[in-house]
């Protein structure tokens, strides 16, 4: 996969999408709105091992957003030290190159968000006290997991769709890091699961490999993901 393909979804098989949709089948009248806070961790803010430009700027916005939602889920990248998405596991390869793994193309990253390290902790100043669930992803050595819903093999669910269904959630609003990877993949999978989906643009920041942020927005909008700003976000609906 080249940078121009990120985060390309056209090649996804129908079966995993149908399984994801069925797992999140909404009970009649499901109307809850959940805030999904994606990967706001030390590793993705300035000073981290895979820093997103201005990644720390989302922290105060997300702290404010969290006060407006009754249902809140935080996610964390949570990698073993020998994770196969790390360039260090592929002799002669460098970060941001692409290799073929068992499930398809994989961008190689600097070692980041390793389990038990400071890099994997939530970003300084991020208020997680209102989180009702914390989803850790990417903990299997052999497969990456950008999405909060499906791992990169596009077969293995994380369990988030079922959790949201049990909570009566029919709509999700996403924020966090990075726009063009974990936020975008999560938003696209939320739509595939039948959820009304919006991304809170000013509460996200992107890596932007060769225009990948603009491509991610085009793909999200084509899939029916709405773009909103933090001033428009929030829900008083009970959880």
C-alpha positions in Angstrom: 0.0 0.0 0.0 1.4 3.3 -1.0 0.7 6.6 0.8 -1.8 7.4 -1.9 -3.8 4.4 -0.8 -4.2 5.4 2.9 -6.6 4.5 4.4 -8.1 2.7 1.3 -11.1 0.6 2.0 -12.4 -0.4 -1.4 -10.9 -3.8 -1.3 -12.6 -4.9 1.9 -14.5 -8.2 1.6 -18.3 -8.0 2.1 -18.4 -10.8 4.7 -16.5 -8.9 7.5 -18.6 -5.8 6.9 -21.8 -7.8 7.1 -20.6 -9.5 10.3 -19.7 -6.1 11.8 -23.1 -4.7 10.9 -24.9 -7.7 12.4 -22.8 -7.4 15.6 -24.0 -3.8 16.1 -27.6 -4.4 15.0 -29.4 -1.7 16.9 -32.3 -2.4 19.2 -35.5 -0.8 18.2 -35.4 2.9 19.1 -31.7 3.0 19.7 -30.9 6.7 20.1 -27.9 7.0 22.4 -24.9 9.1 21.3 -21.4 8.0 22.3 -18.2 9.9 22.2 -15.2 7.8 21.0 -11.8 9.3 21.9 -9.3 7.7 19.7 -5.6 7.1 20.8 -4.8 10.3 22.6 -1.6 8.9 24.1 1.9 10.1 24.9 3.2 8.3 21.8 1.1 10.5 19.5 1.7 13.9 21.0 4.9 16.0 20.7 7.8 14.2 22.4 6.2 10.8 21.7 7.7 8.1 19.5 5.1 8.6 16.7 4.2 12.3 17.4 1.3 13.7 15.4 1.9 17.4 14.7 0.0 19.5 17.2 -1.4 16.3 18.7 -1.5 17.8 22.2 -3.8 20.6 21.0 -6.8 18.2 21.1 -6.5 17.6 24.8 -8.3 20.6 26.2 -11.0 20.3 23.5 -11.6 16.6 24.4 -11.7 17.4 28.1 -14.5 19.9 27.3 -16.3 17.5 25.0 -16.3 14.8 27.6 -18.6 16.9 29.9 -21.3 16.9 27.2 -21.7 13.1 26.7 -23.3 10.4 28.8 -21.5 7.5 27.0 -17.8 7.8 26.5 -15.2 5.3 25.2 -11.5 5.8 25.1 -9.1 3.7 22.9 -5.4 3.0 23.3 -2.8 1.6 20.9 -1.4 -1.2 23.0 1.5 -3.0 21.3 3.9 -5.7 22.4 7.6 -4.7 21.9 8.0 -7.0 18.9 4.9 -5.9 17.1 5.1 -6.6 13.4 4.0 -3.1 12.4 7.3 -1.8 13.8 10.0 -1.1 11.3 12.5 -2.4 13.9 11.1 -5.9 13.3 12.0 -5.8 9.6 15.8 -5.7 9.0 16.7 -3.1 6.3 13.3 -1.4 6.5 12.6 2.1 7.7 9.5 3.7 9.3 6.8 4.7 6.8 7.8 2.1 4.2 5.2 -0.5 3.3 5.6 -4.3 3.5 3.2 -7.2 2.9 2.0 -9.1 6.0 -0.3 -12.1 6.1 -3.4 -9.8 5.9 -2.1 -7.4 3.2 -0.1 -4.2 3.0 1.2 -2.7 6.2 2.8 0.7 6.8 5.8 0.3 9.1 6.0 2.6 12.1 8.5 3.6 14.7 8.2 1.6 17.8 5.4 3.3 19.7 2.8 2.7 22.5 4.5 -0.4 23.8 2.6 -2.1 26.6 3.7 -0.9 30.0 5.7 2.1 28.8 5.0 5.8 29.2 4.5 6.1 25.4 1.4 4.0 25.8 -0.1 6.1 28.6 -2.9 8.7 28.0 -1.5 12.1 27.0 -0.7 14.5 29.9 -3.7 16.5 30.9 -6.2 14.3 29.3 -9.1 13.8 31.7 -10.2 10.1 31.5 -12.4 10.1 34.6 -15.6 10.1 32.6 -14.6 7.1 30.4 -17.0 4.2 30.9 -14.9 1.8 28.8 -11.3 1.8 27.6 -10.6 -0.3 24.5 -7.0 -1.5 23.9 -6.1 -2.5 20.4 -3.1 -3.8 18.5 -2.0 -6.1 21.3 -1.6 -9.2 19.0 1.9 -9.3 17.6 0.9 -10.4 14.1 -1.8 -7.9 13.2 -2.2 -4.1 13.5 -5.4 -2.4 14.5 -6.1 1.1 13.4 -9.8 0.8 13.8 -11.6 0.7 17.1 -14.1 -1.8 15.5 -12.0 -4.3 13.4 -8.4 -5.3 13.4 -6.3 -4.8 10.3 -7.0 -8.4 9.2 -10.5 -7.2 8.6 -11.9 -10.3 10.3 -11.3 -9.9 14.0 -13.8 -7.6 15.8 -12.7 -5.7 18.9 -16.0 -6.0 20.6 -16.8 -2.3 20.5 -19.8 -2.7 18.1 -21.5 -5.1 20.5 -20.7 -2.9 23.5 -22.3 0.1 21.8 -25.3 -2.0 20.8 -25.8 -3.1 24.4 -25.7 0.5 25.5 -28.4 1.5 23.0 -26.1 3.7 21.0 -27.2 4.6 17.4 -24.7 7.4 16.8 -21.0 8.0 17.5 -18.9 11.1 17.4 -15.2 10.6 17.1 -12.2 12.7 18.0 -8.5 12.1 18.6 -5.4 10.9 16.8 -4.7 10.5 14.0 -7.3 11.8 11.6 -6.0 9.9 8.6 -5.4 6.5 10.3 -7.1 5.4 13.5 -9.9 8.1 13.5 -10.7 7.5 9.8 -10.6 3.7 9.9 -12.8 3.8 13.1 -15.3 6.2 11.5 -15.6 4.1 8.3 -16.1 1.0 10.3 -18.7 2.7 12.5 -20.7 3.5 9.3 -20.2 -0.1 8.1 -21.8 -1.2 11.4 -24.8 0.9 10.7 -24.1 3.7 13.1 -24.7 7.4 12.3 -21.2 8.8 12.5 -19.5 12.2 12.8 -15.9 13.2 13.2 -15.2 16.3 15.3 -12.7 17.9 13.0 -11.1 20.5 15.3 -10.6 17.8 18.0 -8.5 15.7 15.7 -5.0 16.0 14.2 -3.4 14.0 11.3 -0.1 12.5 10.3 -0.6 13.5 6.7 1.6 11.3 4.6 1.5 12.7 1.1 -2.0 14.2 1.4 -3.5 11.3 3.4 -5.6 13.6 5.6 -7.4 15.1 2.6 -7.9 11.6 1.2 -9.3 10.3 4.5 -11.8 13.1 4.6 -12.9 12.3 1.0 -13.4 8.6 1.9 -15.2 9.4 5.1 -17.6 11.9 3.4 -18.2 9.4 0.6 -19.2 6.8 3.2 -21.7 9.2 4.9 -19.5 10.3 7.8 -20.4 13.9 8.8 -17.9 16.5 9.7 -18.6 18.7 12.7 -16.8 21.0 15.0 -16.6 20.8 18.8 -19.0 23.7 19.3 -21.7 21.6 17.6 -21.0 18.4 19.5 -22.6 16.8 22.5 -25.6 14.9 23.7 -27.7 15.1 26.8 -29.2 11.7 26.1 -28.9 9.3 29.0 -26.7 6.2 28.9 
